[in-house]
Amino acid sequence: QAGHNLGLLHDGKGSQELFDGTSIFNSSLTWAPIMGHALGAQITQFSSGKYNNATNRQDDFSILETLLGSAVDESNRLNPSPVVLNQGET
């Protein structure tokens, strides 16, 4: 488990050690923290525990950025804005 090797802790909720996610905007989409139980969720991300009854307020992304650094945005622009693609471009 790479997250543990980098110092990340489990993300739980209430009495759950591993938070298994929640539905998003009353839809069939589900979200879960990567350091929780995210296997069945359509959307996952590193978490800072900003959900109700979170048991871990550790800022996963900040820890990863400190340990691994960050990369410059591939667009290399200071003020990013949407890029318009012409039909057939990828």
C-alpha contacts under 8 A as a table, 3 or more apart, distances in Angstrom:
res1	aa1	res2	aa2	distance
1	Q	4	H	5.75
1	Q	5	N	6.73
2	A	5	N	5.06
2	A	6	L	6.44
3	G	6	L	5.21
3	G	7	G	6.51
3	G	8	L	5.16
3	G	9	L	7.54
3	G	35	M	7.13
4	H	7	G	5.04
4	H	8	L	4.93
4	H	9	L	6.35
5	N	8	L	7.40
6	L	64	L	7.27
6	L	67	L	7.68
7	G	63	I	7.84
8	L	35	M	7.50
8	L	58	Q	7.69
8	L	60	D	6.38
8	L	63	I	7.77
9	L	35	M	6.82
9	L	56	N	7.47
9	L	58	Q	7.55
10	H	17	E	6.98
10	H	18	L	6.27
10	H	35	M	4.97
10	H	36	G	5.66
10	H	56	N	7.16
11	D	17	E	6.96
11	D	18	L	5.68
11	D	19	F	6.00
11	D	33	P	6.68
11	D	35	M	5.32
11	D	36	G	4.63
11	D	47	S	7.72
11	D	49	G	7.11
11	D	54	A	7.09
11	D	55	T	6.41
11	D	56	N	5.46
12	G	15	S	7.49
12	G	16	Q	5.33
12	G	17	E	4.51
12	G	18	L	4.35
12	G	19	F	4.33
12	G	36	G	6.12
12	G	54	A	5.87
12	G	55	T	5.09
12	G	56	N	6.58
13	K	16	Q	5.17
13	K	17	E	6.77
13	K	18	L	7.04
13	K	19	F	5.30
13	K	52	N	7.49
13	K	53	N	5.26
13	K	54	A	4.56
13	K	55	T	5.42
14	G	17	E	7.94
14	G	53	N	5.22
14	G	54	A	6.47
14	G	55	T	6.42
16	Q	19	F	5.96
17	E	36	G	7.82
17	E	55	T	7.90
18	L	35	M	7.58
18	L	36	G	4.43
18	L	37	H	5.31
19	F	32	A	6.97
19	F	33	P	7.26
19	F	36	G	4.80
19	F	37	H	5.58
19	F	38	A	7.87
20	D	32	A	5.92
20	D	33	P	7.87
20	D	36	G	6.16
20	D	37	H	4.51
20	D	38	A	5.86
20	D	41	A	7.92
21	G	30	T	6.32
21	G	31	W	5.17
21	G	32	A	3.95
21	G	33	P	7.07
21	G	36	G	7.92
21	G	37	H	7.26
21	G	38	A	6.77
21	G	41	A	6.76
22	T	30	T	5.34
22	T	31	W	5.50
22	T	32	A	6.58
23	S	26	N	6.14
23	S	27	S	6.27
23	S	28	S	6.41
23	S	29	L	5.66
23	S	30	T	4.29
23	S	31	W	6.35
24	I	27	S	5.67
24	I	28	S	7.31
24	I	29	L	5.61
24	I	30	T	5.63
24	I	31	W	6.69
27	S	30	T	7.91
29	L	41	A	7.51
29	L	42	Q	6.18
29	L	43	I	7.52
30	T	41	A	5.01
30	T	42	Q	5.56
30	T	43	I	6.19
31	W	38	A	7.68
31	W	41	A	5.39
31	W	42	Q	6.34
31	W	43	I	4.72
31	W	44	T	5.61
32	A	36	G	6.69
32	A	37	H	6.88
32	A	38	A	5.02
32	A	41	A	5.92
32	A	43	I	6.63
32	A	44	T	5.12
32	A	45	Q	7.06
33	P	36	G	5.07
33	P	37	H	7.12
33	P	38	A	6.08
33	P	44	T	5.53
33	P	45	Q	5.34
33	P	46	F	5.65
33	P	47	S	5.58
34	I	37	H	6.93
34	I	38	A	5.59
34	I	44	T	5.74
34	I	45	Q	5.45
34	I	46	F	5.41
34	I	47	S	7.32
35	M	38	A	7.50
35	M	46	F	7.03
35	M	47	S	7.74
37	H	40	G	7.94
38	A	41	A	5.38
38	A	44	T	6.45
41	A	44	T	6.52
46	F	60	D	5.65
46	F	61	F	6.07
47	S	50	K	7.26
47	S	58	Q	7.67
47	S	59	D	6.29
47	S	60	D	5.72
47	S	61	F	7.14
48	S	56	N	7.45
48	S	57	R	5.17
48	S	58	Q	5.27
48	S	59	D	4.05
48	S	60	D	5.95
48	S	61	F	7.65
49	G	54	A	5.31
49	G	55	T	7.24
49	G	56	N	5.57
49	G	57	R	4.36
49	G	58	Q	6.65
49	G	59	D	7.36
50	K	54	A	6.95
50	K	57	R	7.17
51	Y	54	A	5.75
54	A	57	R	6.92
59	D	62	S	5.47
59	D	63	I	6.42
60	D	63	I	5.24
60	D	64	L	6.22
61	F	64	L	5.10
61	F	65	E	6.04
62	S	65	E	5.09
62	S	66	T	6.15
63	I	66	T	5.17
63	I	67	L	6.27
64	L	67	L	5.18
64	L	68	L	5.68
64	L	69	G	7.35
65	E	68	L	5.24
65	E	69	G	4.65
65	E	70	S	5.79
66	T	69	G	5.60
72	V	76	N	6.59
73	D	76	N	5.27
73	D	77	R	7.38
75	S	80	P	7.85
77	R	80	P	5.64
85	L	89	E	5.95
85	L	90	T	7.32
86	N	89	E	5.61
